[in-house]
Amino acid sequence: MAYDLIVIGGGPAGYVAAIRAAQLGKKVACVEADRAGGTCLNWGCIPTKALLKNAELFHTLSHRAKEFGFSFDNLQYDWSSVIGRSRKVADRLAGGIEFLFKKNKIDYVRGMGSIVAPGKVEVTAADGSKQTAEAKHIIISTGAKPRPLPPLPFNGTTVISSKEAMVLEKQPKSMIIIGAGAIGVEFAYIYNSFGTKVTIVEMLPRLVPVEDDEIGDALEKSFTKQGIRCLVNHKITKTEDKGTHVEVTVEGAKETGTLSADVVLVAIGVSPVMPGGQQPELTDRGFIKVGDRYETSIPGVYAIGDVSGPPLLAHTASFEAIQCVEGLYVEGYTPRKVTVFPGCTYCHPQVASVGKTERALKEEGIEYNVGKIPFVAIGKAIASGEPDGFAKLLYGKKHGELLGAHIIGENATELIAEMGLALDQELTAEEIHATIHAHPTMSEVIHEATLAAEGHAIHF
């Protein structure tokens, strides 16, 4: 079989690359070992959002019903149905990708892909049978997998990764989550909402440590109020899987001692998933090293998405897919690398950011103005019963351009899109505040925070 392009991996990088190349008139095959959509659609972004919606709904009904004028007798949930709904959502979207492959006349090949030579891919199916295909160009988009804690290997029952956390048959009574990045705090919110006793252990000083310091502090306060125990600035000195439960010894600012839980969720990061066969040159962190056009050290082979390193996000993977493919097949096109990108965490309250943190601006010696407005100043937030959180915008003192945006609160992950556009287009505070934001909407927090950066907020 001969193609213009073979894509190894069918996640947000791979399927987007395959579709875009097909749109440009190329003959394309996409090789996928599991199912179209990759981790994002099957075991990550999408099914977790279904679980988060269930968790938010149950938490609202069980803790805030009276506030909204509701009352219930014997409010219950069915854990298997909660899990089942998330799987149906994932299956529906994965099926949608398979339909798009057919629509765009892309050959969808199930199996493990190996680069046996430049321009040649061998695919091993589940039954062991093999087939070989050739192409002028090959794109590796095999993604990444959860990284275990060395002394505590995954076993799928008492020590789990995010994948098992989405499909546990029985809800645990207690859970320790190691790592307070996006994955850790999202599952903390999910399980706590359904009554699991959750403890987060994070070695760095704050939850979501890549975010602005004030965001991490605010999330910790909210989580503590919700009943989630947050042990930040704590290191793990010992772990022991007892079979029926796990014991974790911690040492830190708040506590030193041994914790016990039915289940430990390890959320400390990911490792790249490499295809078989010839191996391209790697970075010192083990990801595939790529050049300006996403090329690897193997002639004609390119790499995009998580397998080529941070930022490890589905939307940046799709961006890289378009850039790589158009660099290959659109005459005169120069691919862009990821520079400005939004980061979103979908716990409650939501967290979203784009651009520089205040910490980074101080380290770089850049002068800036801060505009910070709490959601309690926004009418729509009060009407919706979601007054917690704030928007914090950072503008350069010299030119007034947006340098960073940080939001914690309702709809934060939707509001951040405007800030991404503003940052990419180098919009100034004057230009943003001159843009009318509809009333009443949550987006007014952006307008008001911009006014605050200029020293004349109206509603606060």
Disulfide bonds with the S-S distance in Angstrom:
none
